[in-house]
């Protein structure tokens, strides 16, 4: 794909910050805001998204060494779910088809939002790309290729981009207290499961955000401080359990315990940056969507990346991460016991999806909902990727796979349905 169309598809539409900025600009123009407001709102939306990305990258860089230490220290061998890694493998052969499905899928998203009751505009660009890649791989494995694959994949992607946020919206209203925001992240099956488990087994009156802290420990009410302490303790414990020799390989010239301390602190830095980016971005994009709602898609709501939920229950974020990872370890043990492909708990998917599942579980079931809901999410992102492998074709034999629940659910359904129809 070359020229101007290639620039639009491969460069502009692959940047979630630019997509969000364009949506904000369109909304502000539709509201007939003055030029200074249009420029300010557009740039602040883009910068907010980029700040969120910087924070996410800091967390990823902090978690990756911890995952390596766990794998080396305890000798676990298997597949590590990572969306970026599996997509990097798939696009070598499916790149053009994936790009076309993504681009047309975004247009179908707008069309379906305009014509159906599901008024959601999915703005998480990288997840749109990941889902387009999954659909491309699964359809190709089922011998559906070319124009047919592009058309079927883009329609399915457009439906998912309005349907998935719609399914989660009742719970998002509980989290945010209004109906202005939706979640646009393909881990939503896990979030809905967490919310339902919280509803069935928890108590929404006992929120994670109302944990009683003794007066002498009142400083722990500060999210940044409590996150830093929690993660430093976790990193140091893992480093001690794995031993200095294993940890030193990740630490390099730094003392292995100091390395663990600094990685825990960097995690807290990343979370702080994410929360700052979310606040800046939401302050601009929500008012801008009034213009889209009035002129283009009536009652349009932005469906945004999962960290938008973190501001509403910061304590549930850490509770959810730890509980989801615990679920991943239990899932690994069960997979080993039954002789299934081993899905090693990836700290990055367990953080982002586990933290969000904790927020959803907390909204419906308080502290117990956050723990049990996120634990269930950890089990899901262990078992579902193992079931997905057979329908991925050749890329299912790589050492990685898709990490979030919706990719597995959609892939399993579409893959087996396509095979059954042939």
C-alpha positions in Angstrom: 0.0 0.0 0.0 1.6 3.2 -1.2 1.1 6.9 -1.6 -1.4 9.0 0.2 -3.8 6.2 1.1 -0.9 4.3 2.6 0.0 7.3 4.7 -3.6 7.6 6.0 -3.9 3.9 6.8 -0.4 3.0 8.0 0.6 6.3 9.7 -2.4 8.4 10.8 -4.9 5.7 11.6 -2.3 3.7 13.5 -1.8 6.5 16.0 -4.6 6.5 18.7 -3.6 9.9 19.9 -4.1 11.4 16.5 -7.4 9.6 16.0 -8.6 11.0 19.4 -7.3 14.5 18.5 -9.1 14.4 15.1 -12.4 13.3 16.8 -12.0 16.2 19.3 -11.3 18.6 16.5 -14.3 17.5 14.5 -16.5 17.9 17.6 -15.2 21.4 18.4 -15.7 22.4 14.8 -19.2 21.1 14.8 -19.8 23.2 18.0 -18.5 26.2 16.0 -15.9 26.9 18.7 -13.4 29.7 18.0 -10.1 28.7 16.4 -8.1 29.1 19.6 -10.5 26.6 21.4 -10.3 24.2 18.5 -6.5 24.2 18.5 -6.2 24.0 22.3 -8.8 21.2 22.6 -7.3 19.2 19.8 -3.7 19.5 21.1 -4.6 18.9 24.7 -6.5 15.7 23.7 -3.5 14.5 21.7 -1.0 15.4 24.5 -3.2 13.7 27.1 -3.2 10.5 25.1 0.5 10.7 24.6 1.0 11.3 28.4 -1.1 8.2 29.0 1.1 6.3 26.6 4.3 7.5 28.3 2.9 6.3 31.7 1.9 2.9 30.2 5.3 2.5 28.6 7.0 3.2 32.0 4.8 0.5 33.6 5.6 -2.0 30.8 9.3 -1.3 31.1 9.0 -1.8 34.9 7.0 -5.0 34.6 9.0 -6.8 31.9 12.2 -7.4 34.0 10.0 -8.7 36.8 8.4 -11.2 34.4 11.8 -12.3 33.2 13.0 -12.8 36.8 9.9 -14.9 37.6 10.4 -17.0 34.5 14.1 -17.6 35.0 13.9 -18.0 38.7 11.2 -20.6 38.7 12.0 -22.3 35.4 8.5 -21.9 33.8 8.3 -22.6 30.1 5.3 -21.8 27.9 3.6 -19.1 25.9 3.6 -15.5 27.2 0.5 -13.6 26.0 1.5 -10.3 24.5 -0.6 -8.5 21.9 2.2 -6.4 20.4 4.4 -9.5 20.0 1.8 -11.7 18.3 0.7 -8.9 16.0 4.3 -8.3 15.1 4.5 -11.9 13.9 1.1 -11.8 12.1 1.6 -8.6 10.1 4.6 -10.0 8.3 2.2 -11.9 6.1 -1.1 -10.2 6.8 -0.1 -6.6 7.1 -2.0 -5.1 4.1 -5.2 -7.1 4.8 -5.0 -6.1 8.5 -4.6 -2.4 7.6 -7.6 -2.4 5.2 -9.8 -4.2 7.8 -8.8 -1.6 10.4 -9.5 1.4 8.2 -12.8 0.1 6.9 -13.7 -1.1 10.3 -13.5 2.5 11.7 -15.8 3.7 8.9 -18.3 0.9 9.8 -18.0 1.9 13.4 -19.2 5.4 12.5 -21.9 4.0 10.3 -23.3 1.6 12.9 -23.1 4.3 15.6 -25.1 6.6 13.3 -27.7 4.0 12.3 -28.1 1.8 15.5 -28.9 2.5 19.1 -25.2 1.8 20.0 -23.8 5.4 19.9 -20.1 4.5 20.6 -17.0 5.8 18.8 -14.2 3.4 19.6 -11.0 5.5 20.0 -8.5 3.0 21.2 -6.5 2.8 18.0 -4.0 0.1 18.9 -6.7 -2.3 20.1 -8.6 -1.7 16.8 -5.4 -2.7 15.0 -4.9 -5.8 17.2 -8.5 -6.9 16.6 -8.2 -6.3 12.9 -5.1 -8.5 12.9 -6.9 -11.2 14.9 -9.8 -11.3 12.5 -7.4 -11.3 9.5 -5.5 -14.3 11.0 -8.6 -16.3 12.0 -10.3 -15.8 8.6 -7.2 -16.7 6.7 -6.7 -19.8 8.8 -10.3 -20.7 7.8 -9.4 -20.2 4.1 -11.3 -16.9 3.7 -8.9 -14.5 2.0 -8.8 -11.4 -0.2 -11.8 -9.2 -0.7 -14.1 -11.6 1.2 -11.8 -11.5 4.2 -11.5 -7.7 4.1 -15.2 -7.1 3.9 -16.2 -9.7 6.5 -13.4 -8.6 8.8 -14.2 -4.9 8.6 -17.9 -5.4 9.2 -17.2 -7.6 12.2 -14.7 -5.1 13.5 -17.2 -2.2 13.2 -19.8 -4.2 15.0 -17.4 -5.1 17.8 -16.4 -1.4 18.1 -20.0 -0.4 18.9 -21.2 -3.7 20.5 -18.4 -4.3 23.1 -18.7 -0.8 24.7 -22.5 -1.2 24.8 -22.3 -4.4 26.8 -20.0 -2.8 29.4 -21.9 0.5 29.6 -24.3 -0.4 32.5 -21.2 -1.1 34.6 -19.4 2.0 33.4 -22.3 4.1 34.6 -21.8 2.7 38.0 -18.0 3.5 37.9 -18.3 7.0 36.5 -21.6 8.1 37.9 -22.9 9.3 34.6 -23.4 8.2 31.0 -20.7 10.4 29.2 -17.9 7.8 28.9 -17.6 4.3 27.6 -14.8 1.8 27.7 -13.1 1.0 24.4 -10.8 -2.0 25.2 -10.9 -5.5 24.0 -10.6 -7.0 27.5 -14.3 -6.2 28.2 -15.5 -9.8 28.6 -13.2 -10.0 31.6 -14.5 -6.7 33.0 -18.1 -7.7 32.6 -17.3 -11.0 34.3 -15.6 -9.2 37.1 -18.6 -6.9 37.5 -21.1 -9.8 37.6 -19.0 -11.7 40.1 -18.8 -8.5 42.3 -22.6 -8.2 42.0 -23.2 -11.8 43.0 -20.6 -12.2 45.8 -19.6 -8.7 46.9 -21.0 -5.7 48.8 -20.8 -2.4 46.9 -21.1 -0.5 50.2 -17.6 -1.6 51.2 -15.5 0.0 48.5 -11.7 -0.4 48.2 -11.5 3.4 48.3 -12.9 3.5 51.8 -10.4 1.1 53.5 -9.9 2.3 57.0 -6.2 3.1 57.7 -4.9 3.6 61.2 -3.9 7.2 62.0 -0.2 6.4 62.0 -0.5 5.0 58.5 -2.7 7.8 57.1 0.0 8.6 54.5 -1.1 5.3 52.7 -4.3 7.1 51.6 -2.1 8.8 49.1 -2.4 6.6 46.0 1.1 7.3 44.8 2.7 6.4 48.2 0.6 3.3 48.7 1.3 2.1 45.1 5.1 2.7 45.5 5.3 0.8 48.8 3.2 -2.1 47.5 5.2 -2.5 44.3 8.6 -2.1 46.0 7.7 -4.8 48.5 6.5 -7.1 45.7 9.6 -6.5 43.6 12.0 -7.1 46.5 10.2 -10.3 47.5 10.4 -11.6 44.0 14.1 -10.7 43.7 14.8 -12.4 47.0 12.9 -15.5 46.1 14.5 -15.8 42.6 18.0 -15.1 44.1 20.8 -12.7 43.3 22.2 -14.6 40.4 18.9 -14.6 38.4 18.0 -11.1 39.3 21.5 -9.8 38.5 20.9 -10.7 34.8 18.1 -8.2 34.6 19.8 -5.7 37.0 23.1 -5.4 35.1 25.7 -3.4 37.0 23.1 -2.3 39.7 22.8 -4.2 43.0 19.9 -6.6 42.6 17.9 -5.3 45.6 18.4 -1.7 44.6 17.3 -2.6 41.1 14.1 -4.2 42.6 13.4 -1.0 44.6 13.9 1.3 41.6 11.6 -0.9 39.4 8.9 -0.7 42.0 9.2 3.0 42.2 9.2 3.4 38.4 5.9 1.4 38.4 4.4 4.1 40.7 5.8 6.8 38.5 4.1 5.2 35.5 0.7 5.0 37.2 1.0 8.6 38.3 1.7 9.7 34.7 -1.2 7.6 33.4 -3.7 9.3 35.8 -2.4 12.7 34.8 -2.8 11.9 31.1 -6.3 10.6 31.7 -7.4 13.7 33.5 -6.0 16.0 30.7 -7.5 14.0 27.9 -11.0 13.6 29.5 -11.2 17.4 30.3 -11.0 18.0 26.5 -12.5 15.1 24.7 -15.8 14.8 26.6 -16.9 18.4 25.9 -15.8 18.0 22.3 -18.0 14.9 21.8 -21.0 17.1 22.4 -20.3 18.5 18.9 -20.2 14.9 17.4 -23.3 14.1 19.3 -25.2 17.1 18.0 -24.0 17.1 14.4 -22.7 13.6 13.3 -23.7 10.8 15.6 -26.6 11.8 17.9 -25.8 11.0 21.6 -22.3 9.8 20.6 -20.0 8.6 23.5 -16.2 8.2 23.3 -15.1 4.6 24.0 -11.7 5.0 25.5 -8.7 2.9 26.7 -9.0 1.0 30.0 -6.9 3.4 32.1 -9.7 5.9 32.0 -11.3 3.9 34.8 -8.2 4.1 37.1 -9.1 7.6 38.4 -12.4 6.4 39.8 -10.9 3.7 42.1 -7.1 3.9 42.4 -6.9 1.4 45.2 -8.9 -1.1 43.2 -6.3 -0.8 40.5 -3.5 -2.3 42.7 -5.9 -4.8 44.3 -7.1 -5.9 40.8 -3.5 -6.3 39.5 -2.4 -8.5 42.3 -5.6 -10.6 42.3 -5.5 -11.1 38.5 -1.9 -12.2 38.7 -2.8 -14.7 41.4 -5.5 -16.0 39.2 -3.0 -16.4 36.4 -0.7 -18.5 38.6 -3.7 -20.7 39.6 -4.6 -21.0 35.9 -1.0 -21.9 35.0 -1.1 -24.7 37.6 -4.4 -26.1 36.2 -3.1 -26.0 32.6 0.0 -27.9 33.7 -2.1 -30.5 35.5 -4.3 -31.2 32.5 -1.5 -31.2 30.0 -2.8 -28.1 28.1 -0.5 -25.5 26.5 1.0 -23.4 29.3 0.0 -19.8 29.4 2.6 -18.0 31.5 1.1 -15.0 33.4 2.2 -11.9 31.6 2.5 -9.0 34.0 1.5 -6.4 31.4 -1.9 -7.9 30.5 -2.5 -8.8 34.1 -1.8 -5.2 35.2 -4.0 -3.4 32.6 -6.8 -5.9 32.4 -6.6 -7.0 36.1 -6.6 -3.4 37.3 -9.6 -2.5 35.2 -11.4 -5.7 36.3 -10.7 -4.6 39.9 -12.4 -1.3 39.2 -15.4 -3.0 37.7 -15.6 -5.6 40.5 -15.3 -2.8 43.1 -18.2 -0.8 41.5 -20.6 -3.7 41.9 -19.2 -5.6 44.9 -16.7 -3.4 46.8 -13.5 -4.9 48.1 -14.6 -8.5 47.7 -15.8 -7.8 44.2 -12.5 -6.2 43.3 -10.5 -9.3 44.6 -12.8 -12.0 43.2 -13.6 -10.2 39.9 -10.0 -9.6 39.1 -9.1 -13.1 40.1 -11.6 -14.4 37.7 -10.1 -12.2 35.0 -6.7 -13.8 35.7 -8.2 -17.2 35.2 -9.9 -16.1 31.9 -6.7 -14.7 30.4 -5.0 -18.0 31.2 -7.6 -20.5 29.8 -9.0 -18.5 26.9 -5.6 -18.0 25.1 -5.0 -21.8 25.3 -8.3 -22.4 23.6 -7.6 -19.8 20.9 -4.3 -21.4 19.7 -5.9 -24.0 17.4 -7.8 -21.4 15.3 -4.9 -19.0 14.7 -3.3 -21.2 12.0 0.5 -20.9 11.6 0.9 -18.0 14.0 -0.6 -20.2 16.8 2.7 -22.0 16.9 4.7 -19.0 17.9 5.9 -18.5 21.5 3.2 -15.8 22.2 -0.5 -15.2 21.7 -3.2 -12.6 22.2 -3.5 -11.5 25.9 -6.9 -10.0 26.5 -10.2 -11.8 26.8 -12.1 -10.4 23.8 -9.5 -11.4 21.3 -9.8 -15.0 22.5 -13.6 -15.0 22.7 -14.0 -13.4 19.2 -11.3 -15.6 17.7 -12.7 -18.8 19.1 -16.3 -18.0 18.0 -15.3 -16.7 14.5 -12.7 -19.4 13.9 -14.9 -22.4 14.7 -18.0 -20.9 13.1 -16.0 -20.3 9.8 -14.8 -23.8 9.9 -18.2 -25.2 10.5 -19.8 -23.3 7.6 -17.3 -24.7 5.1 
